Amino acid sequence: MRSPSTRDRLFLLLLLGLAAALRFVGLDRQPLWLDEATSASFAARPFWDCLFAEVQHPPLFNALLHFVVSAFGSSDFVLRVPSALFGVASVAALWFLARRLFPLMPAVAPTAASLAAVSPFLIYYSQECRSYSLLMLLSLLSMLAFLRFSRGDASRAPGSSVSLALYALLSVLLLYTHYFSVFVLLAAEIFYWRFVRLRSRAWLLSRLITALAFAPWVVWVLNHLVLERREWLGSVWLRIPYALLRYLDGYGIAAPDLIRLSAPLSQLLREEAAAVLLTLAPLLWLLFLGARRAARDPEQRTHFAGLLLLPFVPLVLLSPWLKVVHERYLSFQAPIVLLLIALGLVTLSGRRRLFATLACAASLSFSLAAYYAAPASALGYDFRFGKEDWRTAASFVASQQPDVVLLAPAYLELPFARYWNSSVPALLLGIPEGSGTLPDLGSARRVVLVLSHGGSAEDRLRTALDARGRLTAEKFLPRSAGIRIFVYTLRDSR
């Protein structure tokens, strides 16, 4: 594989500048939503408390965020900076991965990196205080290290101990970032035993060391595991095309919005179909071309299929008991999808490539506008993207001058309290998840109930408050999971 030329390096630097601009501009324009506020809360704890704050996700991201918060504070902007930096680095990592995967097609690398720099999906997770941007970066780096071990390069022969040690280290970091990273490692494992089989004893030793390094966390998790009930939109089969929609269009097009989700199918098709189809069509076409081109090579076919198709097999089989198919958990697939799109674009020539490039540019520009410009409208389409707006929710509740604020479920206190005006003398009470029973409200006369992410049990609190007083105001913030606020004036203090 040839060394990158000065022109290649300059173009990569320009792409990294563009990627940084898109990720850092407006980094704090959206308030932290529930999961981000949870990460922020964990990061603010003492180190060991932060490290063992949760079992649902491994601790690496929270640990890194802890040191960032300790050094620079906990503003919304600061909390999202690590993810933005990981996102910029992922553009470079995808460039070098493409160079190594397609050494005889040098145009694939800059094309893939260009798509990554402006990808609405990658930008979204680069602007979120969660581990998914780190997951994508480490996945790309681990693939690079694995390919360097299995294929070598000009400076090192295949099977290099240094490359294998680096891959083992990245494997451990991946596992400590997200549980679903096991699918990245499994894809490499299948590829190794089918095509590589270099230094098998050293390989098995590295896998054993990786497993032993992660074992302490597994033991701790098994001793503290509490299964959560997860309900995602639609069936598991619908989640697969939905994930592809998000990988390509991000969250600006067909933005998650409770108003839309509750609308009739005919209305959704009327409002969404044109924008979705027009933005997806060129990208899906190029994805098909790229997948067909990669399928000609047995090695590429095995690697891409392992990364893109294999994860869905166990997740679909387990779906009746464990509903965890979600595009954020499989976000490591998004750069690989972009890589296949780049491959499809490079296989074209002449006017067809020019037409495809312009169509992709128009599609991505519209998706980015829908993400950055919301709330707004263009070409007859409403940009309604937005995260849960806890900043507005807290401001509205404070304006009602309540005596007590009930938050149900109780974990809503994490994002709500972050934006709460502490000068308002109200008592914040979190209601345990699944509880429909009112706490003792003492002499409180004005009570505000805040609901989100809950179910029928939380809704029963409304029934209890209806029996105690009069509903005087309410507010509905439909973005993402939605926030419902009900203001009551109680008739007595019982």
N, C-alpha and C positions, 0 to 999 in steps of 0.2 A: 504494500500500500504506500503510495507516494506521500511525501510530506506536504502539508498545506502550503500553498504559495502565499506570497505577500498579499495578493489580491483576495485570496480566500480569508486570510486573517482579518483584513480590513473589513470585508463584508460581514464576517462573524461579529466583529466589534460593533458595527453599525446595527446589526440585528439585536445584539444584547442591549444597546442603548434604546432601541425601540421597545424591546420587551420590558426594560426597566421603566420607561416612561409610561407605558400602558398599565403597569402594575402599581406604580407608586402614585400616579395622578388619581386623586379621589380615593385614596386608600381608606380614609375614615369617613367617607360621605354617608355610608350606611352604618347604623348602630349595630353593636354586637347582638347577634341572635342567641337563642338559648344555649346551643352547644359551644359557641365562642365564649359566652360569659362563663360557662362551666370551666373551660380551659383557663380563662383568666383567673378564676377563683382558685383553681388548683395551683397555678403558677405563683400566686401570692403567698402560699403557705411556706413554712419552713421546709428545707430541702427534702428531708426524709418523709414528711407528711405529703409533700407534693409527689414524691416518687411512688408512694403507695396509696394515692388518692382514689384510684378507681381500678376495677378489674375489666371493664368493658373495652379498654384500649391499653396497649402496652405503654410504658412510661417515658420513652425517649423524648417525644416532642414536649411533653409537660416539663421534663427536666431542663431541656434547652430553654424553654420559655421562662422558667424560673430564674435563670441567670440573666436573661434579657430584662425581665421586670426588676430584678435586684439592682441592675446597673442603670437602667434608663427610665424607670417608672412604668405605669400601667395605663397610659392613654390608649384609646382605640387605635391610633396610628402606630404606636410603638408595638402593641401586641400583634399587629399584622405584618410588621417589617420582616420577621424571619421567614414567613411564608412567601412574601414577595421576593426575597433574596433566593430562596429555594427555587421559586418559579423561574427567575432569570437564569439561574445555573442550569435548570433543566433544558433550556433552549440550547446551550452549548453541549450538554450531554447528549441530546438527541442528534446534534450535528455529527459528533464523533462516532456515535453508534451507527448512524447511517453510512458514514465513510467505511466503517469496518464491515458492515453487512453487505454493502454494494460497492466494493472497491473498483469495479469496472464501469460503474455508472456514477461518475463524480457529481453529476447535477442533482442527485437525490439528496445529498446532505444539505446544501443551501436551501433547497425547496422545502424539505421537512422542517428545518430550523425556522424558516420564514413562516410556515404555517403554525408552528408552536409559538412563535413570538406574538402572533395576533389571535391565537385560538381563544374564543370566548370562554370555553370550558376551563382551560388552563389558567386564564386570567382570573376567573371567578375564584378558584381555589388558591390562587396566589394572593388573593385579597381576603382570605378567611383565616381566622386564628384557630386553625385545626391542623391535624397532622398530614393531610392529604397531599399538599404540595411537597412535603418532605418524602412521602411515600413514592411519589412519581420520580423525584430526583434519585433516590437511592435505588429504585428499580432500574432506571436507565444505567446508573453507574455499575450496578451488579451485573447487568447484561454485558456491559463493556468489559468488565474484568473477566467474566466467563468466556467471552469470545477471544480475549487476549490469551487466556489459558489454553483454549481449545484450538486456536488457529495460529497464535503467535503473531509476531510482526517483524519488522526489519531488524530490531535490536534484540529480540528474544525469540527463542524457538518455542514451538507449541509445548505445553506441559510445564512451563516455567513455574518454579516454586514460589517466586515473588507474586506472579499473577494469581496462583491458587490461594496464597495467603491473603491477598487483597480481596479475592472473592469470598473467602471465609469470613473476613471481617465485615464486609458489606452485607453478607447474609445475616450475621448476628444483628447488625444495625437495623436491617429491614424487619426482622422478626420483632425487635423491640419498638418498631414504629407502628406496625399494624398487623393483626393476625392474618389478614387475607394476603399478605406478602408471601405466604407459604405457596401460593399458586405460581408466583414468579420463580421461586426456587424449584418447584415441581416441574415446571416447563423446562428448566435447565437440566434437571435430573434426567428427564426422559430423553432429551437431546444428547446428553453425555453418553448414556448407555446404548443409544442406538448408533451414534456416529463417531464418537470420540474415543472413549476407553483408553485414554492416555494415563499412565501412572495410576492405575486403579487403586492401589493400596494408599497412595497419598491422597487420592480423591476421597476414599472412604474415611480416612483419618480426619480430613478437613470437615466432612459431614458430621462425624462423631463429635468433633470439637464444637461445631456450631450448635448441635443438639444439646451438649452439656452446658454450653454458655447460656442457652435459653431455658434450660431445665429449672433453675431456681425460680424464675418468674412463673413457669407453668405450675410448679408445686404451690406457690403462694396463691395463684388464681384459683386453683381447684379447692383450696381451703376457704376461699372467700367468695366463691361464685354465687351470684343470685341471678337467675335467668330473667330477662326482661321480655315483656310482650311487645312485639313489633308488628305494626300493621301498616304496610305500604299501599300506595294507590294501586288498585287493580290486582290481577293475578300475577304470579311469577312469570308467566309467559308474556304478559304485557310489559313487564319490567325490562325485558331484553331489548325490544325495539326502543323503549323509552330511554334506556341507557345510551343507545346509539344516537338518538336525537340530541341528548345532552352533550355527548362527546363532540358532535359536529356544530351544534347551534348554541351551546351554552344554555343560560337560563333567561336570557332576554326574550327570546322567541318562545311563545307558549309558556310564559312565566307562571310558576306555581302561584295560584291565586284562588282563594276559597270561593270567590264569586264565580270564577270560571268553572271550578270543579263541581259546583252545585247547579250549573246551567244545563239545559237539555243538550243532548248530543248534536241535534241539528244546529243549535246556536253556536256550539263550540266549533263545528265544522265551518260554519259561515264566517266566524271570526278568525279562526286560526289556519284553516286549510291552505289558503293561498300563500301566506307568509311561510308556513312550514314547508310546503312542497317546493316553492321557488328557491328557498335557501338551501334545502337539503339536496335537491336534484343534482346539481353539478358535483357536489361532494360525494354523494352516493355512487354516481357514475364513475368517478375517479377511484373510489374505494374498490369498486368491482374490478376495474382494470388492474389496479395494483395487486389485489388478492389473486386474480387470475395469473398475473405475471409471477408472483411469488410461488404459486402452486406448482409451477413447472420444475422448480428445484426441490428435491426431497428434503434437504436440510432446512431451507427457508419455510417450506410447507409445515414441517414438524414444529419448528420454533414458533411461528406465528399462530398456528392452530393451538399449540399448548398455552400460549398467553391469552388468546382471545376466545377460544371455545371451551377449553378444558375447565375453567372455573365455574362455568354454568352447570356442568354435569352434576357435581355434588350439591350445589345450591338448589337446583331444581328438584333433585331427589329428596332433599331434606325440607323442602318448602312446606309440606303439610305440618311440620312440627317447629321449624325454625325459619321465620320469615326475615331473611337478612340479605336478599338480593336488592342491592341499591348501588347506583352508579358511583356514589362517593367511595364506597368500599372497594370498588373495582376501578378506581381512577387511574391506576397504573396502566390500564389498557388504552387510555386516550392518546398518549404519545405514539403508541404502536399503530393505532388507527390513522393518525396523521402521517406516519411513515409510509403506510400503504397508499394513502392518497397521493403523497409525493411521488411514490414509485409509479402510480398510474399516470400522473401528469407527465413525468419524464418519458414514459413510453410513447407519448404522442409526439407529433412533429408538425412543423409548419403552422398552417392556419388553425388546425385543430388544437394545438397546444396554446396558441394565442387566445382562441375562443374560450378554452377551458380555464385559462389563467384569469381572464377578465370576468368570467362567470363566478369563479371562486372569490375573486376580490369583491365583487358586488355582494355575494352571499355573506361573506364574513363582515363586510362593512355594515350591512344592515343589522346583522346579529350584534355587532359591537355597539351600534347606535342604540339598539333596543336595550342593551345592558347599561350603557353609560348615561343615556339621555332620559331614562325613565324618572318621573312620569312625564310623558309627552306622547306625541303621535306623529307619524310620517307615512305618506302614501296610503292613508286610510287605515293604518294599523296603530292600535293603542299600545304604547310601551308601558306596561304596568309592573315591570319587575320591581321587587323590593323584598328585603329581609324583614323579619318580624321587627316592627318599629317600637321597641321598648322605650325609646327616648320620648316619642309622642305619647305613648301610653302613660308613662310616669308623669309627664307634664299635665295631661288631662286629669289624672287622678288628683294631683296636687291642687289643681284649680277648683276641685270640688270641696276642698277643706274637710276631709273626712276625719273621723275619730279613730276608725279602724279600717285597715285595708286587708282583705282576705285574698290570699293568693293560692289558687288550686290548679294543679298540684303544688306541693310546697317548694319544689325546685324552681318554680318561676321567680322565687325571691332572688335568685342569682342575677338574671338580667334586669329585673325590675329595680332592685336596690341600687344597681350600678348607676341608674339615671334618676334616682329619686332625690327630690329636693329635701335635704335633711333639715331645713329650717321649718318645714311643715310638721307640727307636733302630732303625728299620727302613728299608731301602733301597727306594724306590719306583722301579720300572722300567716304562716304557711300551713295549709291544710294537707295532711298526709295523703299520698296518692291513693285513690280508691275510696276515700272517706267521704260520705255525703252528710256528715253530721256537723252542725255548727258548734264552734267552741263557745265558751262563756264570753259574752261580749260586754259584760259589766254594765256600766252606765252609758255606753256608746249610743249616740243618737243617729249619727250619719256614718253609714257603712258602705264601703265600696268592695265589690267582688270582681276579681280579675281571673278569667279563665283562659286557658290555652293548653294544647297537647293533652287534654283530658278526655273523659268519656262520660257515660251516664251517671257515674257516682258523683262526679264534680257538678254535673247539671242539677243534681238533687239539692245542692246548696241553694240554688235559686228558689226552688220550691219552699225550702225552709225560710228563706228571707221574705218571700212573698207572704208567708203566713205571719211574719213578725212586723212588716212595715209596708211602705209604699215605694214603688219604683219611681224615682224622680228624674233620672237621666241614664242614658246608656250610649256606648260608643263601640263600633265594630271596626277593627283594623284588619282587613282581609289578607294582607300579604303573607306569603308562606303558610305557616301553620295557623295563622290567624290569632287575634287577641280580642276577647270579648270583655267589655267592662260594663258593670251594672252598679248604679248608685242608688242606695236605699236610705230612706228616712224611717227609722224605727218608731213604733207607737209607744213603746215602753222600754224599760231597761232589763226586762226579764231575760 
